[in-house]
Amino acid sequence: MQEIERFFSNFFSGIINRFKYSAMDAADRKMRETIDDQVEQRRKKSQPKDREDRQ
């Protein structure tokens, strides 16, 4: 009986961990995309100023 409980405990724990880490990976990817987008926007905003300063 304990072996069955242990099996299902490990089984469901593994499934929950997969979903948890999948969600964490998705959140991490979204955060990185957002940061990259913000950095890119700042670069685009600062480029015209740099060109004016160079001339």
DSSP file (Angstrom, degrees, kcal/mol; ACC not computed):
  #  RESIDUE AA STRUCTURE BP1 BP2  ACC     N-H-->O    O-->H-N    N-H-->O    O-->H-N    TCO  KAPPA ALPHA  PHI   PSI    X-CA   Y-CA   Z-CA
    1    1 A M     >        0   0    0      0, 0.0     4,-2.3     0, 0.0     5,-0.2   0.000 360.0 360.0 360.0 -41.7    0.0    0.0    0.0
    2    2 A Q  H  >  +     0   0    0      1,-0.2     4,-2.7     2,-0.2     5,-0.2   0.860 360.0  55.3 -64.5 -35.0    2.8    2.4    0.8
    3    3 A E  H  > S+     0   0    0      2,-0.2     4,-2.6     1,-0.2    -1,-0.2   0.903 108.1  48.2 -65.3 -39.7    4.5    1.7   -2.5
    4    4 A I  H  > S+     0   0    0      2,-0.2     4,-2.6     1,-0.2     5,-0.3   0.926 112.9  47.9 -65.5 -44.1    1.3    2.6   -4.3
    5    5 A E  H  X S+     0   0    0     -4,-2.3     4,-2.4     1,-0.2    -2,-0.2   0.912 113.2  48.2 -61.8 -41.8    1.0    5.8   -2.3
    6    6 A R  H  X S+     0   0    0     -4,-2.7     4,-2.7     2,-0.2     5,-0.2   0.909 110.6  51.7 -65.1 -42.2    4.6    6.6   -3.0
    7    7 A F  H  X S+     0   0    0     -4,-2.6     4,-2.8     1,-0.2    -2,-0.2   0.955 114.1  41.7 -59.7 -51.6    4.2    5.9   -6.7
    8    8 A F  H  X S+     0   0    0     -4,-2.6     4,-2.8     2,-0.2     5,-0.3   0.856 113.3  54.2 -67.1 -34.3    1.2    8.3   -7.0
    9    9 A S  H  X S+     0   0    0     -4,-2.4     4,-2.1    -5,-0.3    -1,-0.2   0.946 113.8  41.1 -62.5 -47.9    2.8   10.9   -4.8
   10   10 A N  H  X S+     0   0    0     -4,-2.7     4,-2.5     2,-0.2    -2,-0.2   0.895 114.9  53.0 -66.0 -40.1    5.9   10.9   -7.0
   11   11 A F  H  X S+     0   0    0     -4,-2.8     4,-2.0    -5,-0.2    -2,-0.2   0.954 114.5  39.2 -61.4 -52.4    3.8   10.7  -10.2
   12   12 A F  H  X S+     0   0    0     -4,-2.8     4,-2.7     1,-0.2    -1,-0.2   0.852 113.9  55.1 -69.8 -33.6    1.6   13.7   -9.3
   13   13 A S  H  X S+     0   0    0     -4,-2.1     4,-2.6    -5,-0.3    -1,-0.2   0.915 108.2  49.7 -62.9 -42.1    4.5   15.6   -7.9
   14   14 A G  H  X S+     0   0    0     -4,-2.5     4,-2.1     2,-0.2    -2,-0.2   0.905 111.4  48.2 -63.1 -42.1    6.4   15.2  -11.2
   15   15 A I  H  X S+     0   0    0     -4,-2.0     4,-2.2     2,-0.2    -2,-0.2   0.934 112.4  48.3 -64.4 -45.8    3.4   16.4  -13.2
   16   16 A I  H  X S+     0   0    0     -4,-2.7     4,-2.7     1,-0.2    -2,-0.2   0.910 110.7  51.6 -61.8 -42.1    2.9   19.4  -10.9
   17   17 A N  H  X S+     0   0    0     -4,-2.6     4,-3.1     2,-0.2     5,-0.3   0.894 107.4  53.1 -63.5 -39.1    6.6   20.3  -11.1
   18   18 A R  H  X S+     0   0    0     -4,-2.1     4,-2.4     2,-0.2    -1,-0.2   0.943 112.4  44.1 -60.3 -47.0    6.5   20.1  -14.9
   19   19 A F  H  X S+     0   0    0     -4,-2.2     4,-2.5     2,-0.2    -2,-0.2   0.908 114.5  50.3 -63.9 -40.6    3.6   22.6  -15.0
   20   20 A K  H  X S+     0   0    0     -4,-2.7     4,-2.3     2,-0.2    -2,-0.2   0.940 114.6  41.9 -64.1 -47.5    5.3   24.8  -12.5
   21   21 A Y  H  X S+     0   0    0     -4,-3.1     4,-2.6     2,-0.2    -1,-0.2   0.843 112.9  54.4 -71.1 -31.9    8.6   24.9  -14.3
   22   22 A S  H  X S+     0   0    0     -4,-2.4     4,-2.3    -5,-0.3    -1,-0.2   0.925 110.9  45.7 -64.0 -43.4    6.9   25.3  -17.6
   23   23 A A  H  X S+     0   0    0     -4,-2.5     4,-2.4     2,-0.2    -2,-0.2   0.889 112.4  50.9 -65.5 -39.6    5.0   28.3  -16.3
   24   24 A M  H  X S+     0   0    0     -4,-2.3     4,-2.5     2,-0.2    -2,-0.2   0.908 110.5  49.3 -65.7 -40.7    8.2   29.7  -14.8
   25   25 A D  H  X S+     0   0    0     -4,-2.6     4,-2.7     2,-0.2    -2,-0.2   0.908 111.1  49.8 -63.4 -41.7   10.0   29.3  -18.1
   26   26 A A  H  X S+     0   0    0     -4,-2.3     4,-2.4     2,-0.2    -2,-0.2   0.915 112.2  47.4 -63.5 -42.8    7.1   31.0  -19.9
   27   27 A A  H  X S+     0   0    0     -4,-2.4     4,-2.4     2,-0.2    -2,-0.2   0.899 112.2  50.2 -64.7 -40.6    7.2   33.9  -17.4
   28   28 A D  H  X S+     0   0    0     -4,-2.5     4,-2.4     2,-0.2    -2,-0.2   0.916 111.1  48.5 -64.1 -43.6   11.0   34.2  -17.7
   29   29 A R  H  X S+     0   0    0     -4,-2.7     4,-2.5     2,-0.2    -2,-0.2   0.918 112.1  49.1 -62.3 -43.4   10.8   34.3  -21.5
   30   30 A K  H  X S+     0   0    0     -4,-2.4     4,-2.4     1,-0.2    -2,-0.2   0.901 110.8  50.5 -63.5 -40.8    8.1   36.9  -21.4
   31   31 A M  H  X S+     0   0    0     -4,-2.4     4,-2.4     2,-0.2    -1,-0.2   0.919 111.5  47.7 -63.4 -44.0   10.1   39.0  -19.0
   32   32 A R  H  X S+     0   0    0     -4,-2.4     4,-2.8     2,-0.2    -2,-0.2   0.902 111.4  50.7 -64.9 -40.5   13.2   38.8  -21.2
   33   33 A E  H  X S+     0   0    0     -4,-2.5     4,-2.6     2,-0.2    -1,-0.2   0.913 111.0  49.2 -62.1 -42.1   11.2   39.7  -24.3
   34   34 A T  H  X S+     0   0    0     -4,-2.4     4,-2.3     2,-0.2    -2,-0.2   0.918 112.4  47.2 -63.8 -43.9    9.7   42.7  -22.5
   35   35 A I  H  X S+     0   0    0     -4,-2.4     4,-2.5     2,-0.2    -2,-0.2   0.921 112.2  50.0 -64.0 -43.8   13.1   43.9  -21.4
   36   36 A D  H  X S+     0   0    0     -4,-2.8     4,-2.5     1,-0.2    -2,-0.2   0.904 110.6  50.3 -61.3 -41.1   14.6   43.4  -24.9
   37   37 A D  H  X S+     0   0    0     -4,-2.6     4,-2.4     2,-0.2    -1,-0.2   0.910 111.1  48.5 -62.8 -42.3   11.7   45.4  -26.3
   38   38 A Q  H  X S+     0   0    0     -4,-2.3     4,-2.2     2,-0.2    -2,-0.2   0.899 111.6  49.2 -65.7 -40.2   12.3   48.2  -23.9
   39   39 A V  H  X S+     0   0    0     -4,-2.5     4,-2.2     2,-0.2    -2,-0.2   0.918 111.4  49.9 -64.3 -42.9   16.0   48.3  -24.6
   40   40 A E  H  X S+     0   0    0     -4,-2.5     4,-2.3     1,-0.2    -2,-0.2   0.902 109.7  50.7 -62.9 -41.6   15.3   48.4  -28.3
   41   41 A Q  H  X S+     0   0    0     -4,-2.4     4,-2.2     1,-0.2    -1,-0.2   0.905 110.3  49.7 -63.0 -41.1   12.8   51.2  -27.9
   42   42 A R  H  X S+     0   0    0     -4,-2.2     4,-2.1     2,-0.2    -1,-0.2   0.880 109.7  51.5 -66.3 -36.6   15.4   53.2  -25.9
   43   43 A R  H  X S+     0   0    0     -4,-2.2     4,-1.6     2,-0.2    -2,-0.2   0.918 110.1  49.1 -64.7 -42.3   18.0   52.6  -28.5
   44   44 A K  H  < S+     0   0    0     -4,-2.3    -2,-0.2     1,-0.2    -1,-0.2   0.886 112.6  48.2 -64.8 -37.7   15.7   53.9  -31.2
   45   45 A K  H  X S+     0   0    0     -4,-2.2     4,-0.6     1,-0.2    -1,-0.2   0.860 113.9  46.3 -69.7 -35.0   14.8   57.0  -29.2
   46   46 A S  H  X S+     0   0    0     -4,-2.1     4,-2.0     1,-0.2    -1,-0.2   0.705  96.6  74.2 -83.7 -19.1   18.5   57.7  -28.4
   47   47 A Q  H  X S+     0   0    0     -4,-1.6     4,-2.3     1,-0.2     5,-0.2   0.930  93.6  49.8 -63.9 -47.5   19.8   57.3  -32.0
   48   48 A P  H  > S+     0   0    0      0, 0.0     4,-2.0     0, 0.0    -1,-0.2   0.895 111.2  50.9 -59.4 -37.2   18.4   60.5  -33.5
   49   49 A K  H  X S+     0   0    0     -4,-0.6     4,-2.2     1,-0.2    -2,-0.2   0.907 109.1  51.1 -64.1 -41.5   19.9   62.5  -30.6
   50   50 A D  H  X S+     0   0    0     -4,-2.0     4,-1.8     1,-0.2    -1,-0.2   0.895 108.9  51.0 -62.6 -39.7   23.3   60.8  -31.2
   51   51 A R  H  X S+     0   0    0     -4,-2.3     4,-1.4     1,-0.2    -1,-0.2   0.894 110.1  49.2 -65.3 -40.0   23.1   61.7  -34.9
   52   52 A E  H  < S+     0   0    0     -4,-2.0    -1,-0.2     1,-0.2    -2,-0.2   0.892 110.2  51.5 -66.0 -38.5   22.4   65.4  -34.0
   53   53 A D  H  < S+     0   0    0     -4,-2.2    -1,-0.2     1,-0.2    -2,-0.2   0.849 107.4  53.3 -67.0 -33.1   25.2   65.5  -31.6
   54   54 A R  H  <        0   0    0     -4,-1.8    -1,-0.2     1,-0.2    -2,-0.2   0.829 360.0 360.0 -73.0 -31.1   27.7   64.1  -34.1
   55   55 A Q     <        0   0    0     -4,-1.4    -1,-0.2    -5,-0.1    -2,-0.2   0.484 360.0 360.0 -80.3 360.0   26.9   66.7  -36.8
